[in-house]
Amino acid sequence: MIELKELTKIFDTGKAQLTAVDDVNLSIADGEIFGIIGYSGAGKSTLIRILNGLEKPTSGTVDINGQIITAIKGAELRKARQKVSMIFQHFNLLWSRTVKENIEFPLEIAGVPKGQREAKVKELVELVGLAGRENAYPSQLSGGQKQRVGIARALANDPEVLLCDEATSALDPETTDAILDLLVDINKRLGLTIVLITHEMHVIRKICHRVAVMEGGRVVELGDVLEIFQTPKQEITKRFVAQVTETEDSAETIRNLRELYPTGELVKLIFVGEQAEQPILTKLIRSYPVEVNIVQGDISHTQRGAYGTLILLLKGSKEEIADAILFLENENVQTEVMAND
């Protein structure tokens, strides 16, 4: 569906050259929700602008459904962009136009007859959950409603690819989840390929099938979201995963427990996929003479399956604890003895 090959973008600032995208190679499947995550300056925004032809790469190619986007220009590029739509962090709505008129705008530019435009707008308003708000102006809408207008407008020309540029960063957590649920629904209903960039691992965890981690213009880690959560390899990836799996409260709890139970062993378990639904702790308690206290637990759901973490306090002799940990490892549960700080 989308092939990025040896993509590089160098900006000449006059005094120096800045490599924003550095030899990126990616394949994105048809109908996939693909995430690109990185901190500010990682190159993700430049990469997504190259995807829709707003930036030309210094070298390399972008192939979308057999069309080399990086090799065309003018009218041909404008036509290709109709199949690669984009939604933005700050909505970019026309404030003097109503919801209906904002959604209709790209259809007007494309020369679609009025009757067809009205039918399409009605369909999209229903799809994004804005029925009854067609005649409202952006100033009368909440942030989530504005983003729904932006999504509907992006879908007006029946694109094959939807690019999301930090589309939920300006929204509160509850509204963010609602917009992410809408994107998943659109992906399933329309079979639309979605590429989103973000600095929030929660967004990746909730809706993406695969993720590329960017740092310094390069893709430093790439894989299935569940795999990345289970075994992040790069330090930057571990920091992103920690956004979702670790909190200050858990760190404080661990410090307190170290003081209360200096003889116990704190063990962190990671359950992935079907493991999260298995009675592994019941087997442990029945089979081994260790005292098991659950300190903290959490389970999250990704598009590829469940991901759960559990922190246990195990009390017993060194041999008993070692046997219990070996049992967990033999059950293919990722186990980490939490060292003293």
C-alpha positions in Angstrom: 0.0 0.0 0.0 2.6 2.6 1.1 6.4 2.0 0.5 9.0 4.5 1.8 12.4 3.7 0.4 15.7 5.4 1.5 13.8 8.6 2.4 16.0 11.5 3.4 15.1 15.1 3.9 17.9 17.7 4.5 17.0 21.4 5.3 19.6 24.0 4.5 19.4 26.7 7.2 22.0 28.9 5.6 24.5 28.3 8.3 24.2 24.5 8.5 22.4 21.6 7.1 19.7 19.8 9.2 18.8 16.2 8.5 15.2 15.9 9.5 14.6 12.5 8.0 17.5 10.1 7.7 17.3 7.1 5.4 13.8 5.9 6.4 12.5 2.6 5.0 8.9 1.6 5.8 6.1 -0.6 4.4 2.5 0.1 5.5 -0.1 -2.5 4.6 -3.5 -1.7 3.1 -6.1 -1.1 5.8 -3.5 -0.9 8.6 -3.5 1.7 11.4 0.2 2.6 11.6 1.7 4.8 14.3 4.8 6.9 14.1 6.0 8.1 17.6 8.8 10.3 18.6 9.6 13.4 20.7 9.7 16.9 19.3 12.4 17.1 16.6 12.4 13.4 15.8 11.4 14.1 12.2 7.9 12.6 12.3 6.1 15.8 11.1 8.5 16.2 8.2 7.9 12.5 7.3 4.2 12.9 7.2 4.4 16.0 5.1 6.5 14.1 2.6 3.8 11.4 2.5 1.2 13.8 1.2 3.6 15.8 -1.1 3.8 19.0 1.0 7.5 18.4 1.3 9.8 17.0 -1.4 12.5 14.6 0.0 16.2 15.3 -0.7 16.4 11.6 -1.8 14.3 8.5 -1.8 10.8 7.7 -2.9 7.2 7.4 -1.6 5.0 4.9 -3.4 1.3 4.9 -2.6 -0.7 2.2 -4.4 1.8 2.1 -7.2 2.0 5.9 -7.7 5.3 7.5 -6.9 4.2 10.6 -5.0 7.7 12.0 -4.9 8.0 12.0 -8.7 4.9 14.0 -9.6 3.9 17.7 -9.4 1.4 20.2 -10.5 -2.1 19.0 -11.4 -1.1 15.4 -11.1 0.1 15.9 -7.5 -3.1 17.8 -6.6 -5.2 15.0 -7.9 -3.1 12.4 -6.0 -3.6 14.4 -2.8 -7.3 13.9 -3.0 -6.6 10.2 -2.1 -4.3 11.2 0.8 -6.2 13.3 3.3 -5.0 14.8 6.5 -6.3 15.9 9.9 -4.5 18.3 12.2 -3.9 19.0 15.8 -5.6 22.4 15.7 -8.5 21.4 13.3 -7.8 24.1 10.6 -11.5 24.8 10.1 -12.9 27.7 8.2 -14.4 29.8 11.0 -16.9 31.7 8.8 -18.4 28.4 7.5 -20.8 26.0 9.2 -20.1 22.4 9.9 -21.9 21.4 6.7 -20.0 24.0 4.7 -16.6 23.0 6.1 -17.2 19.4 5.2 -18.5 20.5 1.7 -15.5 22.7 1.0 -13.1 20.1 -0.6 -16.0 18.8 -2.7 -16.6 22.3 -4.0 -13.0 22.6 -5.0 -13.2 19.2 -6.7 -16.2 20.5 -8.8 -18.7 17.9 -7.4 -22.3 18.9 -8.3 -24.4 20.4 -5.4 -26.8 17.4 -5.1 -23.9 14.9 -4.7 -22.2 17.2 -2.2 -25.3 17.4 0.0 -25.7 13.7 0.0 -22.1 13.1 0.8 -22.1 15.7 3.6 -25.2 14.0 5.2 -23.5 10.7 5.1 -20.3 12.0 6.7 -22.2 13.9 9.4 -23.8 10.7 10.4 -20.5 8.8 10.3 -18.7 11.1 12.7 -21.6 11.6 15.1 -22.5 15.2 14.3 -26.2 14.8 13.3 -28.1 17.9 14.4 -25.0 20.2 14.4 -24.8 20.7 10.6 -25.5 24.5 10.8 -23.3 25.3 13.8 -20.2 27.3 13.4 -16.8 26.2 14.8 -17.0 28.7 17.6 -20.1 26.9 18.8 -18.4 23.5 19.0 -16.3 21.7 21.5 -12.8 20.6 20.7 -13.9 17.0 20.1 -16.7 18.2 17.8 -14.3 20.4 15.8 -12.0 17.4 15.3 -15.0 15.4 14.1 -15.6 18.1 11.5 -12.0 17.8 10.5 -12.2 14.1 10.1 -15.4 14.3 8.1 -13.9 16.9 5.8 -10.8 14.7 5.3 -13.1 11.9 4.2 -15.1 13.9 1.7 -13.1 12.9 -1.3 -13.1 9.2 -0.4 -9.4 9.0 0.3 -7.4 5.8 0.4 -5.1 7.1 3.2 -5.8 9.2 6.2 -2.8 11.0 7.8 -3.2 12.2 11.4 -0.8 14.9 12.6 -1.0 14.9 16.4 -4.8 14.8 15.9 -5.6 14.4 19.6 -2.9 16.4 21.3 -5.2 19.4 21.9 -7.9 17.3 23.5 -8.7 16.2 27.0 -8.2 12.5 27.8 -11.9 11.5 27.6 -12.4 13.3 24.2 -9.1 11.8 23.0 -10.5 8.3 23.6 -13.7 9.2 21.8 -11.8 10.4 18.7 -9.6 7.4 18.7 -12.6 5.1 18.9 -14.0 7.0 15.9 -10.8 6.4 13.9 -10.9 2.7 14.7 -14.6 2.6 13.6 -13.7 4.4 10.3 -10.8 2.1 9.7 -13.1 -1.0 10.1 -16.0 0.4 8.1 -14.2 1.9 5.2 -11.0 -0.2 5.2 -9.1 3.0 5.3 -5.3 3.0 5.8 -4.5 5.4 8.7 -1.0 6.8 9.4 -0.7 8.8 12.6 2.1 10.6 14.3 2.1 11.3 18.0 4.3 11.7 21.1 1.7 9.8 23.3 2.1 6.1 23.7 -1.5 5.9 24.9 -2.6 6.7 21.4 -0.4 4.0 19.9 -1.5 1.4 22.4 -5.2 2.1 21.9 -5.6 2.0 18.1 -2.4 1.1 16.2 -1.5 -2.3 14.7 2.2 -1.5 14.2 4.4 1.4 15.3 7.7 3.0 14.2 9.7 4.8 16.8 11.7 7.8 15.5 14.7 9.5 17.0 17.0 12.0 15.3 15.3 11.5 12.0 15.8 7.7 11.9 13.4 4.8 12.6 15.1 3.2 15.6 12.5 0.5 16.3 9.7 -1.0 14.4 7.2 -3.7 15.2 3.8 -5.0 16.2 2.4 -2.8 19.0 1.9 -5.8 21.4 5.5 -6.9 20.7 6.9 -3.4 21.3 5.0 -3.2 24.7 6.3 -6.7 25.7 9.9 -6.3 24.7 11.0 -2.7 23.9 14.6 -2.7 22.8 15.7 0.9 22.5 15.9 3.2 25.5 13.6 5.7 23.9 11.0 3.0 23.3 11.3 1.9 26.9 10.5 5.5 27.9 7.5 5.6 25.7 6.2 2.3 27.0 6.7 3.6 30.6 4.2 6.4 29.8 1.5 3.8 29.8 2.8 1.0 32.1 4.4 2.9 34.9 3.2 5.8 37.2 4.7 7.8 40.0 2.2 6.1 42.4 3.6 2.7 41.5 7.2 3.9 42.1 6.2 5.3 45.5 4.4 2.1 46.3 7.5 0.0 45.5 9.6 2.3 47.8 7.2 1.9 50.6 7.0 -1.8 50.3 10.8 -2.1 50.3 10.7 -0.5 53.7 7.8 -2.6 55.0 8.9 -5.9 53.7 12.7 -5.9 53.4 12.8 -9.7 53.2 10.3 -10.1 50.4 11.0 -10.1 46.7 9.1 -7.7 44.4 8.5 -9.3 41.1 6.9 -7.6 38.0 5.0 -9.9 35.6 4.0 -9.1 32.0 1.1 -10.9 30.5 0.5 -10.7 26.7 -2.4 -11.9 24.6 -4.1 -15.1 25.9 -1.8 -15.2 29.0 -3.8 -12.3 30.5 -6.8 -14.6 30.8 -5.0 -17.7 32.2 -5.2 -18.7 36.0 -1.4 -18.6 36.4 -1.4 -17.1 39.9 -3.9 -19.7 41.1 -1.5 -22.4 39.9 1.4 -20.7 41.6 -0.3 -20.4 45.0 -1.5 -24.0 44.9 1.8 -25.4 43.8 4.4 -23.4 45.7 4.8 -22.6 49.5 5.3 -18.9 49.0 3.2 -16.0 50.3 1.8 -14.0 47.3 0.6 -10.4 47.8 -0.7 -8.5 44.8 0.8 -5.0 45.0 -0.5 -3.5 41.8 -2.1 -4.6 38.5 -3.2 -3.2 35.2 -4.5 -4.6 32.0 -4.7 -2.7 28.7 -6.1 -3.7 25.3 -4.3 -3.1 22.0 -5.6 -3.9 18.5 -3.5 -7.1 18.6 -4.6 -8.3 22.1 -4.4 -7.7 25.8 -1.3 -6.5 27.6 -1.2 -6.7 31.4 1.3 -6.0 34.2 1.2 -7.3 37.7 3.6 -6.5 40.6 3.7 -9.2 43.3 5.4 -9.4 46.6 6.7 -12.9 47.1 7.7 -14.0 50.7 9.5 -17.2 51.6 12.9 -18.7 51.5 15.3 -17.9 48.7 14.8 -21.4 47.3 11.0 -21.2 47.4 11.0 -17.8 45.7 13.5 -18.9 43.1 11.3 -22.0 42.3 8.2 -19.8 42.1 9.9 -17.4 39.6 11.1 -20.3 37.6 7.6 -21.6 37.4 6.4 -18.3 36.1 9.1 -18.2 33.5 8.2 -21.7 32.4 4.7 -20.5 31.9 6.1 -18.0 29.4 5.3 -15.0 31.6 7.9 -12.3 31.3 9.3 -11.9 34.9 11.4 -9.2 36.3 12.8 -9.1 39.9 12.6 -5.4 40.8 16.0 -4.4 42.1 16.4 -2.0 45.0 16.7 1.7 43.9 
